[in-house]
């Protein structure tokens, strides 16, 4: 994960975050686990489907959306902690580039506490 901090004003900051293939693979596994809880597969009770089996029965579009959400949520939290930035509100996120399974680049803007 690469992070770049840009101070937009005294109370606003923008972080540009780039995730690699490993982070996206981890996020996909988390997303697959979440989606397997609601997947209906013959021979398995609802919520008891193994992630490997669920991968074949889950809608690929839903998997990509859940992967994107999980990757962004985790990366934003880690980036703000790593850069020691205290956001007042939830950051607004804008995806710049997304290549499934390879790279995700996005920006997160948030209001921060001004220096006293």
N, CA, C and O atoms as a printed pandas DataFrame, in Angstrom:
     atom_number atom_name residue_name chain_id  residue_number  x_coord  y_coord  z_coord
0              1         N          UNK        A               1    0.851   -1.173    0.000
1              2        CA          UNK        A               1    0.000    0.000    0.000
2              3         C          UNK        A               1    0.894    1.232    0.000
3              4         O          UNK        A               1    1.781    1.392    0.839
4              5         N          UNK        A               2    0.626    2.092   -0.970
5              6        CA          UNK        A               2    1.343    3.356   -1.063
6              7         C          UNK        A               2    0.374    4.480   -0.711
7              8         O          UNK        A               2   -0.768    4.494   -1.172
8              9         N          UNK        A               3    0.840    5.424    0.110
9             10        CA          UNK        A               3   -0.011    6.519    0.536
10            11         C          UNK        A               3    0.700    7.842    0.316
11            12         O          UNK        A               3    1.881    7.989    0.633
12            13         N          UNK        A               4   -0.039    8.811   -0.235
13            14        CA          UNK        A               4    0.469   10.159   -0.427
14            15         C          UNK        A               4   -0.505   11.124    0.223
15            16         O          UNK        A               4   -1.710   11.053   -0.018
16            17         N          UNK        A               5    0.019   12.036    1.056
17            18        CA          UNK        A               5   -0.828   12.994    1.758
18            19         C          UNK        A               5   -0.678   14.360    1.098
19            20         O          UNK        A               5    0.431   14.815    0.818
20            21         N          UNK        A               6   -1.820   15.003    0.856
21            22        CA          UNK        A               6   -1.823   16.342    0.272
22            23         C          UNK        A               6   -2.711   17.224    1.148
23            24         O          UNK        A               6   -3.891   16.933    1.344
24            25         N          UNK        A               7   -2.133   18.297    1.670
25            26        CA          UNK        A               7   -2.877   19.224    2.527
26            27         C          UNK        A               7   -3.626   20.201    1.615
27            28         O          UNK        A               7   -3.002   21.040    0.966
28            29         N          UNK        A               8   -4.961   20.097    1.562
29            30        CA          UNK        A               8   -5.762   20.965    0.703
30            31         C          UNK        A               8   -5.989   22.326    1.347
31            32         O          UNK        A               8   -5.980   23.351    0.666
32            33         N          UNK        A               9   -6.191   22.331    2.638
33            34        CA          UNK        A               9   -6.326   23.565    3.398
34            35         C          UNK        A               9   -5.905   23.259    4.824
35            36         O          UNK        A               9   -5.409   22.170    5.114
36            37         N          UNK        A              10   -6.104   24.224    5.712
37            38        CA          UNK        A              10   -5.706   24.008    7.096
38            39         C          UNK        A              10   -6.553   22.929    7.772
39            40         O          UNK        A              10   -6.114   22.282    8.722
40            41         N          UNK        A              11   -7.760   22.750    7.269
41            42        CA          UNK        A              11   -8.669   21.776    7.891
42            43         C          UNK        A              11   -9.103   20.655    6.949
43            44         O          UNK        A              11  -10.027   19.909    7.273
44            45         N          UNK        A              12   -8.467   20.523    5.808
45            46        CA          UNK        A              12   -8.856   19.481    4.856
46            47         C          UNK        A              12   -7.599   18.807    4.305
47            48         O          UNK        A              12   -6.609   19.459    3.971
48            49         N          UNK        A              13   -7.676   17.484    4.225
49            50        CA          UNK        A              13   -6.545   16.706    3.732
50            51         C          UNK        A              13   -7.050   15.683    2.714
51            52         O          UNK        A              13   -8.177   15.195    2.800
52            53         N          UNK        A              14   -6.174   15.372    1.742
53            54        CA          UNK        A              14   -6.505   14.369    0.726
54            55         C          UNK        A              14   -5.401   13.321    0.721
55            56         O          UNK        A              14   -4.221   13.648    0.590
56            57         N          UNK        A              15   -5.791   12.071    0.864
57            58        CA          UNK        A              15   -4.851   10.958    0.801
58            59         C          UNK        A              15   -5.070   10.204   -0.501
59            60         O          UNK        A              15   -6.197    9.836   -0.831
60            61         N          UNK        A              16   -3.996    9.978   -1.233
61            62        CA          UNK        A              16   -4.051    9.146   -2.429
62            63         C          UNK        A              16   -3.472    7.795   -2.043
63            64         O          UNK        A              16   -2.331    7.703   -1.591
64            65         N          UNK        A              17   -4.267    6.748   -2.225
65            66        CA          UNK        A              17   -3.883    5.419   -1.775
66            67         C          UNK        A              17   -3.862    4.473   -2.978
67            68         O          UNK        A              17   -4.797    4.441   -3.777
68            69         N          UNK        A              18   -2.782    3.709   -3.086
69            70        CA          UNK        A              18   -2.644    2.724   -4.159
70            71         C          UNK        A              18   -2.459    1.354   -3.511
71            72         O          UNK        A              18   -1.540    1.153   -2.718
72            73         N          UNK        A              19   -3.332    0.420   -3.854
73            74        CA          UNK        A              19   -3.257   -0.941   -3.342
74            75         C          UNK        A              19   -2.762   -1.877   -4.429
75            76         O          UNK        A              19   -3.100   -1.715   -5.602
76            77         N          UNK        A              20   -1.968   -2.849   -4.037
77            78        CA          UNK        A              20   -1.434   -3.824   -4.979
78            79         C          UNK        A              20   -2.261   -5.089   -5.022
79            80         O          UNK        A              20   -3.344   -5.159   -4.440
80            81         N          UNK        A              21   -1.748   -6.078   -5.709
81            82        CA          UNK        A              21   -2.463   -7.339   -5.915
82            83         C          UNK        A              21   -2.685   -8.087   -4.613
83            84         O          UNK        A              21   -3.740   -8.692   -4.425
84            85         N          UNK        A              22   -1.707   -8.059   -3.705
85            86        CA          UNK        A              22   -1.836   -8.811   -2.452
86            87         C          UNK        A              22   -2.980   -8.274   -1.594
87            88         O          UNK        A              22   -3.759   -9.053   -1.044
88            89         N          UNK        A              23   -3.087   -6.951   -1.477
89            90        CA          UNK        A              23   -4.168   -6.358   -0.684
90            91         C          UNK        A              23   -5.535   -6.677   -1.298
91            92         O          UNK        A              23   -6.497   -6.942   -0.578
92            93         N          UNK        A              24   -5.613   -6.650   -2.626
93            94        CA          UNK        A              24   -6.875   -6.955   -3.298
94            95         C          UNK        A              24   -7.243   -8.435   -3.155
95            96         O          UNK        A              24   -8.423   -8.769   -3.050
96            97         N          UNK        A              25   -6.257   -9.311   -3.149
97            98        CA          UNK        A              25   -6.519  -10.737   -2.947
98            99         C          UNK        A              25   -7.064  -10.978   -1.541
99           100         O          UNK        A              25   -8.005  -11.751   -1.358
100          101         N          UNK        A              26   -6.470  -10.313   -0.550
101          102        CA          UNK        A              26   -6.954  -10.437    0.825
102          103         C          UNK        A              26   -8.385   -9.919    0.948
103          104         O          UNK        A              26   -9.218  -10.540    1.609
104          105         N          UNK        A              27   -8.668   -8.789    0.315
105          106        CA          UNK        A              27  -10.015   -8.219    0.359
106          107         C          UNK        A              27  -11.026   -9.126   -0.338
107          108         O          UNK        A              27  -12.177   -9.221    0.086
108          109         N          UNK        A              28  -10.593   -9.791   -1.409
109          110        CA          UNK        A              28  -11.486  -10.705   -2.126
110          111         C          UNK        A              28  -11.845  -11.914   -1.259
111          112         O          UNK        A              28  -12.980  -12.390   -1.297
112          113         N          UNK        A              29  -10.893  -12.405   -0.487
113          114        CA          UNK        A              29  -11.172  -13.531    0.415
114          115         C          UNK        A              29  -12.173  -13.130    1.501
115          116         O          UNK        A              29  -13.064  -13.906    1.848
116          117         N          UNK        A              30  -12.021  -11.921    2.031
117          118        CA          UNK        A              30  -12.965  -11.420    3.037
118          119         C          UNK        A              30  -14.355  -11.270    2.409
119          120         O          UNK        A              30  -15.357  -11.648    3.015
120          121         N          UNK        A              31  -14.408  -10.722    1.204
121          122        CA          UNK        A              31  -15.685  -10.541    0.510
122          123         C          UNK        A              31  -16.343  -11.885    0.214
123          124         O          UNK        A              31  -17.558  -12.026    0.352
124          125         N          UNK        A              32  -15.558  -12.859   -0.187
125          126        CA          UNK        A              32  -16.089  -14.184   -0.488
126          127         C          UNK        A              32  -16.656  -14.840    0.770
127          128         O          UNK        A              32  -17.688  -15.508    0.711
128          129         N          UNK        A              33  -15.993  -14.653    1.892
129          130        CA          UNK        A              33  -16.490  -15.181    3.163
130          131         C          UNK        A              33  -17.820  -14.545    3.531
131          132         O          UNK        A              33  -18.737  -15.230    3.984
132          133         N          UNK        A              34  -17.928  -13.229    3.334
133          134        CA          UNK        A              34  -19.182  -12.523    3.632
134          135         C          UNK        A              34  -20.308  -12.996    2.720
135          136         O          UNK        A              34  -21.423  -13.245    3.179
136          137         N          UNK        A              35  -20.015  -13.120    1.426
137          138        CA          UNK        A              35  -21.046  -13.521    0.471
138          139         C          UNK        A              35  -21.437  -14.990    0.616
139          140         O          UNK        A              35  -22.554  -15.371    0.266
140          141         N          UNK        A              36  -20.533  -15.809    1.124
141          142        CA          UNK        A              36  -20.854  -17.230    1.280
142          143         C          UNK        A              36  -21.898  -17.447    2.370
143          144         O          UNK        A              36  -22.567  -18.480    2.381
144          145         N          UNK        A              37  -22.047  -16.502    3.277
145          146        CA          UNK        A              37  -23.048  -16.618    4.338
146          147         C          UNK        A              37  -24.478  -16.498    3.807
147          148         O          UNK        A              37  -25.419  -16.985    4.434
148          149         N          UNK        A              38  -24.638  -15.847    2.647
149          150        CA          UNK        A              38  -25.975  -15.680    2.078
150          151         C          UNK        A              38  -26.188  -16.510    0.807
151          152         O          UNK        A              38  -27.283  -16.509    0.244
152          153         N          UNK        A              39  -25.162  -17.209    0.362
153          154        CA          UNK        A              39  -25.267  -18.007   -0.872
154          155         C          UNK        A              39  -26.116  -19.256   -0.647
155          156         O          UNK        A              39  -26.045  -19.898    0.401
156          157         N          UNK        A              40  -26.915  -19.580   -1.652
157          158        CA          UNK        A              40  -27.728  -20.793   -1.610
158          159         C          UNK        A              40  -27.108  -21.806   -2.580
159          160         O          UNK        A              40  -27.123  -21.617   -3.796
160          161         N          UNK        A              41  -26.574  -22.863   -2.019
161          162        CA          UNK        A              41  -25.923  -23.894   -2.812
162          163         C          UNK        A              41  -26.555  -25.236   -2.450
163          164         O          UNK        A              41  -26.663  -25.563   -1.268
164          165         N          UNK        A              42  -26.975  -26.023   -3.452
165          166        CA          UNK        A              42  -27.563  -27.335   -3.157
166          167         C          UNK        A              42  -26.586  -28.219   -2.369
167          168         O          UNK        A              42  -25.411  -28.336   -2.718
168          169         N          UNK        A              43  -27.095  -28.831   -1.309
169          170        CA          UNK        A              43  -26.270  -29.722   -0.503
170          171         C          UNK        A              43  -25.683  -29.059    0.728
171          172         O          UNK        A              43  -25.082  -29.732    1.565
172          173         N          UNK        A              44  -25.852  -27.738    0.851
173          174        CA          UNK        A              44  -25.323  -27.006    2.004
174          175         C          UNK        A              44  -26.434  -26.189    2.647
175          176         O          UNK        A              44  -27.315  -25.666    1.965
176          177         N          UNK        A              45  -26.376  -26.089    3.980
177          178        CA          UNK        A              45  -27.322  -25.221    4.669
178          179         C          UNK        A              45  -26.922  -23.775    4.431
179          180         O          UNK        A              45  -25.752  -23.465    4.204
180          181         N          UNK        A              46  -27.922  -22.890    4.489
181          182        CA          UNK        A              46  -27.661  -21.469    4.293
182          183         C          UNK        A              46  -26.700  -20.977    5.379
183          184         O          UNK        A              46  -26.911  -21.224    6.566
184          185         N          UNK        A              47  -25.660  -20.288    4.961
185          186        CA          UNK        A              47  -24.678  -19.771    5.895
186          187         C          UNK        A              47  -23.553  -20.741    6.205
187          188         O          UNK        A              47  -22.615  -20.378    6.915
188          189         N          UNK        A              48  -23.618  -21.959    5.699
189          190        CA          UNK        A              48  -22.602  -22.978    5.988
190          191         C          UNK        A              48  -21.825  -23.382    4.741
191          192         O          UNK        A              48  -21.166  -24.422    4.729
192          193         N          UNK        A              49  -21.897  -22.577    3.707
193          194        CA          UNK        A              49  -21.218  -22.896    2.450
194          195         C          UNK        A              49  -19.744  -22.504    2.570
195          196         O          UNK        A              49  -19.448  -21.363    2.925
196          197         N          UNK        A              50  -18.814  -23.416    2.284
197          198        CA          UNK        A              50  -17.394  -23.063    2.306
198          199         C          UNK        A              50  -17.086  -22.011    1.232
199          200         O          UNK        A              50  -17.714  -21.984    0.174
200          201         N          UNK        A              51  -16.114  -21.155    1.526
201          202        CA          UNK        A              51  -15.784  -20.062    0.605
202          203         C          UNK        A              51  -15.367  -20.574   -0.773
203          204         O          UNK        A              51  -15.704  -19.960   -1.785
204          205         N          UNK        A              52  -14.639  -21.689   -0.824
205          206        CA          UNK        A              52  -14.214  -22.253   -2.110
206          207         C          UNK        A              52  -15.370  -22.688   -2.983
207          208         O          UNK        A              52  -15.342  -22.505   -4.200
208          209         N          UNK        A              53  -16.395  -23.267   -2.359
209          210        CA          UNK        A              53  -17.583  -23.701   -3.099
210          211         C          UNK        A              53  -18.423  -22.491   -3.489
211          212         O          UNK        A              53  -18.965  -22.432   -4.592
212          213         N          UNK        A              54  -18.527  -21.528   -2.579
213          214        CA          UNK        A              54  -19.334  -20.333   -2.839
214          215         C          UNK        A              54  -18.782  -19.512   -4.005
215          216         O          UNK        A              54  -19.537  -18.831   -4.698
216          217         N          UNK        A              55  -17.475  -19.578   -4.218
217          218        CA          UNK        A              55  -16.862  -18.812   -5.306
218          219         C          UNK        A              55  -17.456  -19.166   -6.663
219          220         O          UNK        A              55  -17.535  -18.318   -7.551
220          221         N          UNK        A              56  -17.870  -20.412   -6.821
221          222        CA          UNK        A              56  -18.444  -20.861   -8.094
222          223         C          UNK        A              56  -19.906  -20.454   -8.251
223          224         O          UNK        A              56  -20.426  -20.417   -9.366
224          225         N          UNK        A              57  -20.572  -20.146   -7.129
225          226        CA          UNK        A              57  -22.003  -19.869   -7.164
226          227         C          UNK        A              57  -22.350  -18.401   -6.898
227          228         O          UNK        A              57  -23.517  -18.021   -6.991
228          229         N          UNK        A              58  -21.369  -17.585   -6.572
229          230        CA          UNK        A              58  -21.617  -16.177   -6.267
230          231         C          UNK        A              58  -21.547  -15.360   -7.556
231          232         O          UNK        A              58  -20.731  -15.636   -8.435
232          233         N          UNK        A              59  -22.412  -14.352   -7.655
233          234        CA          UNK        A              59  -22.418  -13.453   -8.801
234          235         C          UNK        A              59  -21.076  -12.704   -8.864
235          236         O          UNK        A              59  -20.705  -12.051   -7.888
236          237         N          UNK        A              60  -20.342  -12.780   -9.977
237          238        CA          UNK        A              60  -19.034  -12.118  -10.069
238          239         C          UNK        A              60  -19.119  -10.601   -9.847
239          240         O          UNK        A              60  -18.209  -10.006   -9.269
240          241         N          UNK        A              61  -20.205   -9.983  -10.305
241          242        CA          UNK        A              61  -20.368   -8.537  -10.120
242          243         C          UNK        A              61  -20.502   -8.198   -8.640
243          244         O          UNK        A              61  -19.902   -7.235   -8.162
244          245         N          UNK        A              62  -21.286   -8.989   -7.919
245          246        CA          UNK        A              62  -21.456   -8.763   -6.479
246          247         C          UNK        A              62  -20.139   -8.984   -5.740
247          248         O          UNK        A              62  -19.831   -8.268   -4.787
248          249         N          UNK        A              63  -19.371   -9.960   -6.175
249          250        CA          UNK        A              63  -18.070  -10.227   -5.560
250          251         C          UNK        A              63  -17.116   -9.063   -5.772
251          252         O          UNK        A              63  -16.402   -8.670   -4.850
252          253         N          UNK        A              64  -17.097   -8.501   -6.991
253          254        CA          UNK        A              64  -16.225   -7.359   -7.260
254          255         C          UNK        A              64  -16.620   -6.138   -6.430
255          256         O          UNK        A              64  -15.756   -5.435   -5.905
256          257         N          UNK        A              65  -17.924   -5.887   -6.312
257          258        CA          UNK        A              65  -18.392   -4.743   -5.519
258          259         C          UNK        A              65  -18.028   -4.907   -4.052
259          260         O          UNK        A              65  -17.564   -3.961   -3.415
260          261         N          UNK        A              66  -18.235   -6.101   -3.515
261          262        CA          UNK        A              66  -17.917   -6.353   -2.107
262          263         C          UNK        A              66  -16.409   -6.271   -1.882
263          264         O          UNK        A              66  -15.966   -5.756   -0.855
264          265         N          UNK        A              67  -15.620   -6.772   -2.824
265          266        CA          UNK        A              67  -14.164   -6.702   -2.727
266          267         C          UNK        A              67  -13.706   -5.247   -2.707
267          268         O          UNK        A              67  -12.854   -4.868   -1.903
268          269         N          UNK        A              68  -14.271   -4.444   -3.586
269          270        CA          UNK        A              68  -13.923   -3.030   -3.651
270          271         C          UNK        A              68  -14.268   -2.327   -2.340
271          272         O          UNK        A              68  -13.460   -1.561   -1.815
272          273         N          UNK        A              69  -15.457   -2.583   -1.811
273          274        CA          UNK        A              69  -15.872   -1.970   -0.544
274          275         C          UNK        A              69  -14.950   -2.371    0.598
275          276         O          UNK        A              69  -14.531   -1.522    1.385
276          277         N          UNK        A              70  -14.630   -3.657    0.693
277          278        CA          UNK        A              70  -13.774   -4.138    1.773
278          279         C          UNK        A              70  -12.361   -3.572    1.665
279          280         O          UNK        A              70  -11.771   -3.170    2.668
280          281         N          UNK        A              71  -11.823   -3.541    0.454
281          282        CA          UNK        A              71  -10.467   -3.026    0.248
282          283         C          UNK        A              71  -10.381   -1.552    0.610
283          284         O          UNK        A              71   -9.429   -1.124    1.262
284          285         N          UNK        A              72  -11.374   -0.773    0.188
285          286        CA          UNK        A              72  -11.365    0.662    0.475
286          287         C          UNK        A              72  -11.519    0.910    1.971
287          288         O          UNK        A              72  -10.796    1.728    2.539
288          289         N          UNK        A              73  -12.445    0.219    2.610
289          290        CA          UNK        A              73  -12.657    0.413    4.045
290          291         C          UNK        A              73  -11.394    0.142    4.850
291          292         O          UNK        A              73  -11.011    0.940    5.706
292          293         N          UNK        A              74  -10.759   -0.972    4.574
293          294        CA          UNK        A              74   -9.551   -1.336    5.317
294          295         C          UNK        A              74   -8.399   -0.382    5.019
295          296         O          UNK        A              74   -7.686    0.035    5.932
296          297         N          UNK        A              75   -8.214   -0.037    3.751
297          298        CA          UNK        A              75   -7.091    0.818    3.350
298          299         C          UNK        A              75   -7.225    2.231    3.909
299          300         O          UNK        A              75   -6.233    2.820    4.338
300          301         N          UNK        A              76   -8.433    2.780    3.908
301          302        CA          UNK        A              76   -8.637    4.132    4.430
302          303         C          UNK        A              76   -8.308    4.167    5.920
303          304         O          UNK        A              76   -7.610    5.068    6.384
304          305         N          UNK        A              77   -8.805    3.200    6.658
305          306        CA          UNK        A              77   -8.539    3.159    8.097
306          307         C          UNK        A              77   -7.043    3.034    8.374
307          308         O          UNK        A              77   -6.507    3.746    9.223
308          309         N          UNK        A              78   -6.374    2.141    7.669
309          310        CA          UNK        A              78   -4.934    1.949    7.869
310          311         C          UNK        A              78   -4.134    3.183    7.473
311          312         O          UNK        A              78   -3.181    3.552    8.160
312          313         N          UNK        A              79   -4.516    3.829    6.362
313          314        CA          UNK        A              79   -3.776    4.989    5.880
314          315         C          UNK        A              79   -3.892    6.169    6.852
315          316         O          UNK        A              79   -2.902    6.847    7.130
316          317         N          UNK        A              80   -5.094    6.410    7.363
317          318        CA          UNK        A              80   -5.269    7.512    8.300
318          319         C          UNK        A              80   -4.508    7.258    9.598
319          320         O          UNK        A              80   -3.967    8.194   10.186
320          321         N          UNK        A              81   -4.457    6.012   10.052
321          322        CA          UNK        A              81   -3.685    5.685   11.251
322          323         C          UNK        A              81   -2.183    5.809   10.993
323          324         O          UNK        A              81   -1.444    6.350   11.816
324          325         N          UNK        A              82   -1.747    5.307    9.852
325          326        CA          UNK        A              82   -0.322    5.332    9.511
326          327         C          UNK        A              82    0.198    6.757    9.363
327          328         O          UNK        A              82    1.304    7.068    9.803
328          329         N          UNK        A              83   -0.593    7.609    8.752
329          330        CA          UNK        A              83   -0.177    8.996    8.524
330          331         C          UNK        A              83   -0.488    9.903    9.721
331          332         O          UNK        A              83   -0.191   11.098    9.689
332          333         N          UNK        A              84   -1.082    9.338   10.768
333          334        CA          UNK        A              84   -1.430   10.067   11.993
334          335         C          UNK        A              84   -2.320   11.273   11.697
335          336         O          UNK        A              84   -2.062   12.384   12.158
336          337         N          UNK        A              85   -3.366   11.027   10.921
337          338        CA          UNK        A              85   -4.345   12.058   10.563
338          339         C          UNK        A              85   -5.650   11.726   11.282
339          340         O          UNK        A              85   -6.158   10.609   11.178
340          341         N          UNK        A              86   -6.191   12.706   12.016
341          342        CA          UNK        A              86   -7.453   12.490   12.724
342          343         C          UNK        A              86   -8.571   13.161   11.945
343          344         O          UNK        A              86   -8.654   14.388   11.887
344          345         N          UNK        A              87   -9.412   12.360   11.358
345          346        CA          UNK        A              87  -10.534   12.876   10.567
346          347         C          UNK        A              87  -11.711   13.172   11.489
347          348         O          UNK        A              87  -11.985   12.415   12.420
348          349         N          UNK        A              88  -12.401   14.275   11.222
349          350        CA          UNK        A              88  -13.582   14.647   11.991
350          351         C          UNK        A              88  -14.799   13.882   11.488
351          352         O          UNK        A              88  -15.675   13.502   12.265
352          353         N          UNK        A              89  -14.841   13.661   10.181
353          354        CA          UNK        A              89  -15.985   12.992    9.566
354          355         C          UNK        A              89  -15.488   11.829    8.709
355          356         O          UNK        A              89  -14.287   11.647    8.512
356          357         N          UNK        A              90  -16.430   11.060    8.213
357          358        CA          UNK        A              90  -16.086    9.954    7.324
358          359         C          UNK        A              90  -15.521   10.526    6.020
359          360         O          UNK        A              90  -16.120   11.426    5.433
360          361         N          UNK        A              91  -14.382   10.015    5.566
361          362        CA          UNK        A              91  -13.774   10.525    4.332
362          363         C          UNK        A              91  -14.632   10.239    3.098
363          364         O          UNK        A              91  -15.291    9.203    3.009
364          365         N          UNK        A              92  -14.610   11.173    2.155
365          366        CA          UNK        A              92  -15.273   10.928    0.876
366          367         C          UNK        A              92  -14.237   10.281   -0.047
367          368         O          UNK        A              92  -13.112   10.764   -0.183
368          369         N          UNK        A              93  -14.641    9.190   -0.668
369          370        CA          UNK        A              93  -13.717    8.380   -1.463
370          371         C          UNK        A              93  -14.089    8.471   -2.932
371          372         O          UNK        A              93  -15.264    8.425   -3.297
372          373         N          UNK        A              94  -13.063    8.601   -3.770
373          374        CA          UNK        A              94  -13.264    8.624   -5.219
374          375         C          UNK        A              94  -12.261    7.661   -5.853
375          376         O          UNK        A              94  -11.050    7.835   -5.715
376          377         N          UNK        A              95  -12.770    6.651   -6.545
377          378        CA          UNK        A              95  -11.910    5.658   -7.189
378          379         C          UNK        A              95  -11.372    6.250   -8.493
379          380         O          UNK        A              95  -12.131    6.719   -9.340
380          381         N          UNK        A              96  -10.051    6.215   -8.629
381          382        CA          UNK        A              96   -9.406    6.745   -9.833
382          383         C          UNK        A              96   -9.133    5.635  -10.859
383          384         O          UNK        A              96   -9.354    5.810  -12.058
384          385         N          UNK        A              97   -8.645    4.488  -10.357
385          386        CA          UNK        A              97   -8.282    3.396  -11.265
386          387         C          UNK        A              97   -8.511    2.078  -10.537
387          388         O          UNK        A              97   -8.083    1.913   -9.395
388          389         N          UNK        A              98   -9.188    1.138  -11.199
389          390        CA          UNK        A              98   -9.417   -0.169  -10.611
390          391         C          UNK        A              98   -9.245   -1.244  -11.673
391          392         O          UNK        A              98  -10.013   -1.328  -12.632
392          393         N          UNK        A              99   -8.220   -2.061  -11.478
393          394        CA          UNK        A              99   -7.984   -3.227  -12.323
394          395         C          UNK        A              99   -8.194   -4.434  -11.408
395          396         O          UNK        A              99   -7.346   -4.708  -10.559
396          397         N          UNK        A             100   -9.313   -5.167  -11.561
397          398        CA          UNK        A             100   -9.623   -6.260  -10.636
398          399         C          UNK        A             100   -8.467   -7.242  -10.469
399          400         O          UNK        A             100   -7.928   -7.773  -11.440
400          401         N          UNK        A             101   -8.106   -7.467   -9.207
401          402        CA          UNK        A             101   -7.052   -8.414   -8.887
402          403         C          UNK        A             101   -5.636   -7.905   -9.059
403          404         O          UNK        A             101   -4.682   -8.614   -8.736
404          405         N          UNK        A             102   -5.477   -6.677   -9.568
405          406        CA          UNK        A             102   -4.133   -6.161   -9.814
406          407         C          UNK        A             102   -3.842   -4.863   -9.078
407          408         O          UNK        A             102   -2.860   -4.773   -8.342
408          409         N          UNK        A             103   -4.698   -3.845   -9.273
409          410        CA          UNK        A             103   -4.400   -2.536   -8.689
410          411         C          UNK        A             103   -5.671   -1.754   -8.427
411          412         O          UNK        A             103   -6.652   -1.854   -9.165
412          413         N          UNK        A             104   -5.630   -0.966   -7.349
413          414        CA          UNK        A             104   -6.716   -0.061   -6.998
414          415         C          UNK        A             104   -6.091    1.237   -6.557
415          416         O          UNK        A             104   -5.255    1.263   -5.653
416          417         N          UNK        A             105   -6.502    2.324   -7.202
417          418        CA          UNK        A             105   -6.011    3.655   -6.835
418          419         C          UNK        A             105   -7.223    4.530   -6.554
419          420         O          UNK        A             105   -8.147    4.607   -7.365
420          421         N          UNK        A             106   -7.213    5.197   -5.388
421          422        CA          UNK        A             106   -8.320    6.071   -5.035
422          423         C          UNK        A             106   -7.845    7.192   -4.130
423          424         O          UNK        A             106   -6.752    7.137   -3.566
424          425         N          UNK        A             107   -8.692    8.218   -4.000
425          426        CA          UNK        A             107   -8.395    9.325   -3.100
426          427         C          UNK        A             107   -9.448    9.368   -2.006
427          428         O          UNK        A             107  -10.605    9.011   -2.225
428          429         N          UNK        A             108   -9.034    9.806   -0.837
429          430        CA          UNK        A             108   -9.937    9.963    0.304
430          431         C          UNK        A             108   -9.733   11.357    0.874
431          432         O          UNK        A             108   -8.635   11.699    1.315
432          433         N          UNK        A             109  -10.793   12.166    0.867
433          434        CA          UNK        A             109  -10.743   13.522    1.412
434          435         C          UNK        A             109  -11.524   13.574    2.702
435          436         O          UNK        A             109  -12.599   12.986    2.820
436          437         N          UNK        A             110  -10.963   14.295    3.684
437          438        CA          UNK        A             110  -11.663   14.407    4.959
438          439         C          UNK        A             110  -11.301   15.715    5.639
439          440         O          UNK        A             110  -10.217   16.264    5.444
440          441         N          UNK        A             111  -12.239   16.195    6.440
441          442        CA          UNK        A             111  -11.981   17.341    7.294
442          443         C          UNK        A             111  -11.189   16.841    8.497
443          444         O          UNK        A             111  -11.467   15.770    9.035
444          445         N          UNK        A             112  -10.197   17.633    8.914
445          446        CA          UNK        A             112   -9.372   17.242   10.047
446          447         C          UNK        A             112   -9.375   18.355   11.096
447          448         O          UNK        A             112   -9.802   19.480   10.838
448          449         N          UNK        A             113   -8.888   18.006   12.276
449          450        CA          UNK        A             113   -8.755   19.000   13.339
450          451         C          UNK        A             113   -7.612   19.950   12.972
451          452         O          UNK        A             113   -6.528   19.493   12.609
452          453         N          UNK        A             114   -7.838   21.266   13.062
453          454        CA          UNK        A             114   -6.742   22.194   12.757
454          455         C          UNK        A             114   -5.704   22.186   13.864
455          456         O          UNK        A             114   -6.005   21.848   15.008
456          457         N          UNK        A             115   -4.484   22.559   13.517
457          458        CA          UNK        A             115   -3.413   22.622   14.519
458          459         C          UNK        A             115   -3.660   23.829   15.409
459          460         O          UNK        A             115   -4.028   24.910   14.949
460          461         N          UNK        A             116   -3.449   23.610   16.680
461          462        CA          UNK        A             116   -3.689   24.696   17.649
462          463         C          UNK        A             116   -2.367   25.264   18.098
463          464         O          UNK        A             116   -2.336   26.187   18.912
